[in-house]
């Protein structure tokens, strides 16, 4: 499958350059969870460059049926690979209190570039709410910062905004920072 070649290339480039990656396979919650996980996870779960699995992105932007399948999806990823965290990323309107028990890491992507007149402070306020939930559940909190998102947003963050967001993310209590560089070109 095309995603296999893409994941192989990604993991090889990471290994060559001393980097780690999160594999975001894009998961079809309406399908057979076990079959999908076997297909996407088995070839890659022992890769030294793999940090975590991101099978679900922004579930609150999807339908109720999508949200209903989250627990089974994350559970299947956890069962098949207990050595790498499986988590979902939450949009700013989907603060993760209702998902905290299902996922290994709480993550949010509230980009400063996804609207007019956004401030670093407004982004960090949403992040603070998420890190509070993470602390209550004794889980790490990660933040996706916009790296290259012109296909979705009207502008890129300025150097000052990116610097302030990066340090603000750490000050707010996140233990992980991920830079969004666009939609994966390889998905299930």
Residue pairs with C-beta under 8 A, 6 or more apart in sequence:
1 39
1 188
2 186
3 25
3 40
3 186
3 187
3 188
4 43
5 186
6 184
6 185
6 186
7 23
7 25
7 43
7 44
7 186
8 43
10 21
10 23
11 21
11 44
11 47
11 49
11 50
13 19
14 20
14 21
14 49
15 47
15 48
15 49
19 49
20 49
20 50
20 51
21 49
21 50
21 51
22 50
22 51
22 52
22 53
22 54
22 178
23 40
23 44
23 50
23 52
23 53
23 54
24 54
24 55
24 57
24 184
24 187
25 40
25 53
25 54
25 55
25 184
25 187
25 188
26 57
26 184
26 187
26 188
27 36
27 55
27 56
27 73
27 188
28 36
28 188
29 56
29 65
29 66
29 68
29 69
29 70
29 72
29 73
30 65
30 69
33 69
33 72
33 73
33 76
34 76
36 76
36 188
37 76
37 77
37 80
38 80
39 188
40 188
41 53
41 77
41 80
41 81
42 80
44 50
45 80
45 81
45 83
45 84
50 84
51 84
51 85
52 84
52 85
52 86
52 87
52 104
52 105
53 77
53 81
53 84
53 85
53 86
53 87
54 86
54 87
54 88
54 89
54 107
55 73
55 74
55 77
55 86
55 88
56 70
56 73
56 74
56 88
56 89
57 88
57 89
58 89
58 90
58 91
58 94
58 109
59 66
59 67
59 70
59 88
59 90
59 94
59 99
60 67
60 90
60 91
60 93
60 94
61 91
61 94
70 88
70 99
70 102
71 102
74 86
74 87
74 88
74 102
74 103
74 104
75 102
77 86
78 86
78 104
85 104
85 105
86 103
86 104
87 103
87 104
87 105
87 106
87 107
87 142
88 96
88 99
88 102
88 103
88 107
89 107
89 108
89 109
89 144
90 96
90 99
90 106
90 107
90 108
90 109
90 130
91 108
91 109
91 110
92 108
92 109
92 110
92 126
95 108
95 126
95 129
95 130
95 133
96 103
96 106
96 107
96 108
96 130
96 133
96 134
97 133
99 106
100 106
100 133
100 134
100 136
100 137
100 139
101 137
103 139
104 139
105 139
105 140
105 141
105 142
105 176
106 130
106 131
106 133
106 134
106 137
106 139
106 140
106 141
106 142
107 141
107 142
107 143
107 144
107 176
107 178
108 126
108 127
108 130
108 141
108 142
108 143
108 144
109 143
109 144
109 145
109 146
109 180
110 123
110 126
110 127
111 118
111 123
111 144
111 145
111 146
111 149
111 153
111 157
111 180
112 118
112 119
112 120
112 122
112 123
112 146
112 157
112 161
112 165
113 146
113 149
113 153
113 154
113 155
113 156
113 157
114 146
114 149
114 152
114 153
116 154
120 161
120 164
120 165
120 168
123 165
123 168
124 165
124 168
124 169
124 172
127 141
127 143
127 168
127 169
127 172
127 174
128 172
128 173
130 141
131 141
131 172
131 173
131 174
134 140
134 141
134 173
135 141
135 173
140 174
140 175
140 176
141 173
141 174
141 175
141 176
142 174
142 175
142 176
142 177
142 178
143 169
143 174
143 176
143 177
143 178
144 178
144 179
144 180
145 157
145 162
145 165
145 166
145 169
145 177
145 178
145 179
145 180
146 153
146 156
146 157
146 179
146 180
147 179
147 180
147 181
148 156
148 180
148 181
148 182
149 156
149 180
149 182
150 156
151 182
151 183
157 165
166 177
169 177
170 177
